């Protein structure tokens, strides 16, 4: 089992923690991690882009010239796609881009992402994150004490509005909870800062 140090908010080690190899020590599968990230991004798409077809643009009710005898190609409307101001042929219409992945694939992708953070020494375990008031400086000082200058994902075991609001204005820092953890966020943020109680919950669910 991987053994990591547990720090307090001042960056001082307070204890050691053994991570479950079934969750944090598997061989990362890059294929399923890629599939999970593509799925996440596809599900975030709004799919609201829309173009007007020849039936939706205004005008074009009158046949521009008679069918035969003019020397022109036959035309039925000035709003056909080949005309300026005409409709768009085969353009995008509102649609849903979302699709679902197999549950086993999603589980393997998450475990692979967590194991990657441990293998790269990008995981930081804290005994707790507490703040008495809504204060960004508290979280900034914590990150400085932990020598975290990269993008960081802070994982809480429960919803703590003071911590979430205090971290909201820091560029490159995001807070989340165990039940909303996803592969994209884990891989997108360099440092994985997790509360010790959140580690226990993750192992309880996925071990």
C-alpha positions as semicolon CSV with decimal commas, in nm:
position;residue;x (nm);y (nm);z (nm)
1;X;0,000;0,000;0,000
2;X;0,113;0,355;-0,075
3;X;0,199;0,555;0,232
4;X;0,146;0,933;0,227
5;X;0,191;1,205;0,485
6;X;-0,110;1,390;0,624
7;X;-0,059;1,767;0,660
8;X;-0,239;2,038;0,848
9;X;-0,335;2,374;0,696
10;X;0,003;2,517;0,800
11;X;0,186;2,262;0,585
12;X;0,314;2,063;0,883
13;X;0,299;1,679;0,870
14;X;0,080;1,545;1,149
15;X;0,052;1,172;1,067
16;X;0,086;0,906;0,798
17;X;-0,191;0,743;0,596
18;X;-0,193;0,417;0,404
19;X;-0,388;0,434;0,080
20;X;-0,583;0,135;-0,044
21;X;-0,410;-0,013;-0,350
22;X;-0,747;-0,119;-0,492
23;X;-0,832;0,250;-0,532
24;X;-0,504;0,443;-0,541
25;X;-0,259;0,180;-0,661
26;X;-0,394;0,018;-0,979
27;X;-0,222;0,024;-1,318
28;X;-0,371;0,334;-1,488
29;X;-0,564;0,263;-1,806
30;X;-0,513;0,560;-2,037
31;X;-0,771;0,439;-2,290
32;X;-1,063;0,443;-2,046
33;X;-0,944;0,773;-1,894
34;X;-0,952;0,928;-2,241
35;X;-1,298;0,783;-2,305
36;X;-1,422;0,928;-1,974
37;X;-1,284;1,274;-2,051
38;X;-1,438;1,277;-2,401
39;X;-1,770;1,164;-2,252
40;X;-1,759;1,437;-1,985
41;X;-1,687;1,711;-2,239
42;X;-1,957;1,583;-2,476
43;X;-2,211;1,587;-2,193
44;X;-2,121;1,950;-2,115
45;X;-2,209;2,068;-2,467
46;X;-2,530;2,268;-2,488
47;X;-2,603;2,171;-2,847
48;X;-2,795;2,494;-2,911
49;X;-2,628;2,594;-3,239
50;X;-2,879;2,635;-3,519
51;X;-2,889;2,747;-3,882
52;X;-3,185;2,846;-4,101
53;X;-3,282;2,615;-4,386
54;X;-3,444;2,734;-4,709
55;X;-3,787;2,688;-4,551
56;X;-3,699;2,920;-4,261
57;X;-3,531;3,223;-4,424
58;X;-3,755;3,508;-4,530
59;X;-3,841;3,581;-4,894
60;X;-3,812;3,363;-5,198
61;X;-4,182;3,307;-5,248
62;X;-4,177;3,410;-5,612
63;X;-4,014;3,211;-5,891
64;X;-3,731;3,443;-6,009
65;X;-3,790;3,377;-6,381
66;X;-3,988;3,147;-6,600
67;X;-3,883;2,787;-6,636
68;X;-3,776;2,785;-7,000
69;X;-3,642;3,017;-7,266
70;X;-3,430;3,260;-7,062
71;X;-3,091;3,093;-7,098
72;X;-3,062;3,075;-6,720
73;X;-3,061;2,757;-6,520
74;X;-3,406;2,680;-6,385
75;X;-3,473;2,827;-6,040
76;X;-3,772;2,799;-5,812
77;X;-3,668;3,032;-5,530
78;X;-3,406;3,295;-5,446
79;X;-3,369;3,138;-5,102
80;X;-3,219;2,807;-5,220
81;X;-2,874;2,732;-5,069
82;X;-2,679;2,842;-5,380
83;X;-2,825;3,196;-5,360
84;X;-2,687;3,483;-5,151
85;X;-2,907;3,514;-4,841
86;X;-3,036;3,167;-4,913
87;X;-3,087;2,895;-4,654
88;X;-2,809;2,671;-4,523
89;X;-2,795;2,317;-4,660
90;X;-2,727;2,044;-4,400
91;X;-2,638;2,296;-4,127
92;X;-2,644;2,219;-3,754
93;X;-2,971;2,207;-3,562
94;X;-3,023;2,188;-3,184
95;X;-2,938;1,840;-3,058
96;X;-2,805;1,660;-2,755
97;X;-2,443;1,543;-2,766
98;X;-2,467;1,349;-2,439
99;X;-2,420;0,976;-2,415
100;X;-2,348;0,734;-2,132
101;X;-2,053;0,510;-2,060
102;X;-2,060;0,161;-1,918
103;X;-2,057;0,173;-1,536
104;X;-1,747;-0,050;-1,518
105;X;-1,564;0,177;-1,762
106;X;-1,646;0,488;-1,555
107;X;-1,531;0,316;-1,238
108;X;-1,203;0,199;-1,393
109;X;-1,139;0,548;-1,536
110;X;-1,184;0,711;-1,195
111;X;-0,958;0,460;-1,020
112;X;-0,698;0,508;-1,295
113;X;-0,708;0,885;-1,251
114;X;-0,669;0,858;-0,873
115;X;-0,382;0,613;-0,911
116;X;-0,213;0,848;-1,157
117;X;-0,210;1,126;-0,898
118;X;-0,047;0,896;-0,642
119;X;0,209;0,767;-0,892
120;X;0,302;1,124;-0,992
121;X;0,320;1,243;-0,627
122;X;0,053;1,501;-0,701
123;X;-0,175;1,404;-0,412
124;X;-0,180;1,609;-0,092
125;X;-0,378;1,474;0,205
126;X;-0,496;1,717;0,473
127;X;-0,627;1,627;0,816
128;X;-0,900;1,892;0,777
129;X;-0,982;2,221;0,605
130;X;-1,158;2,468;0,832
131;X;-1,218;2,840;0,812
132;X;-1,416;3,047;1,061
133;X;-1,523;3,304;0,804
134;X;-1,555;3,363;0,431
135;X;-1,193;3,460;0,366
136;X;-0,996;3,389;0,049
137;X;-0,668;3,466;0,223
138;X;-0,711;3,159;0,447
139;X;-0,707;2,922;0,149
140;X;-0,429;3,120;-0,025
141;X;-0,210;3,089;0,284
142;X;-0,288;2,717;0,305
143;X;-0,180;2,662;-0,055
144;X;0,141;2,858;0,004
145;X;0,216;2,651;0,315
146;X;0,168;2,333;0,110
147;X;0,393;2,470;-0,170
148;X;0,109;2,437;-0,419
149;X;0,152;2,683;-0,706
150;X;-0,012;2,477;-0,981
151;X;-0,380;2,427;-1,058
152;X;-0,537;2,251;-0,762
153;X;-0,851;2,047;-0,702
154;X;-0,966;2,054;-0,338
155;X;-1,182;1,754;-0,245
156;X;-1,402;1,786;0,064
157;X;-1,592;1,509;0,241
158;X;-1,899;1,732;0,292
159;X;-2,029;2,063;0,160
160;X;-1,856;2,343;0,352
161;X;-1,984;2,673;0,215
162;X;-1,717;2,879;0,389
163;X;-1,434;2,679;0,232
164;X;-1,604;2,666;-0,109
165;X;-1,670;3,042;-0,116
166;X;-1,322;3,121;0,018
167;X;-1,159;2,926;-0,266
168;X;-1,396;3,042;-0,540
169;X;-1,197;3,356;-0,632
170;X;-0,857;3,188;-0,655
171;X;-0,753;3,133;-1,021
172;X;-0,684;2,769;-1,102
173;X;-0,844;2,634;-0,783
174;X;-1,167;2,435;-0,770
175;X;-1,349;2,268;-0,481
176;X;-1,560;1,955;-0,511
177;X;-1,703;1,676;-0,297
178;X;-1,658;1,300;-0,308
179;X;-2,003;1,246;-0,462
180;X;-1,931;1,487;-0,751
181;X;-1,576;1,374;-0,824
182;X;-1,505;1,308;-1,193
183;X;-1,213;1,199;-1,409
184;X;-1,192;1,525;-1,605
185;X;-1,139;1,738;-1,294
186;X;-0,885;1,497;-1,145
187;X;-0,673;1,504;-1,462
188;X;-0,732;1,871;-1,544
189;X;-0,593;1,996;-1,213
190;X;-0,227;1,924;-1,136
191;X;-0,252;1,893;-0,759
192;X;-0,513;1,670;-0,594
193;X;-0,571;1,811;-0,244
194;X;-0,801;1,582;-0,048
195;X;-0,924;1,580;0,311
196;X;-0,846;1,263;0,508
197;X;-1,217;1,194;0,569
198;X;-1,280;1,226;0,194
199;X;-1,011;0,961;0,130
200;X;-1,197;0,727;0,364
201;X;-1,523;0,787;0,176
202;X;-1,360;0,730;-0,162
203;X;-1,212;0,401;-0,041
204;X;-1,543;0,299;0,111
205;X;-1,725;0,350;-0,218
206;X;-1,468;0,221;-0,467
207;X;-1,254;-0,033;-0,280
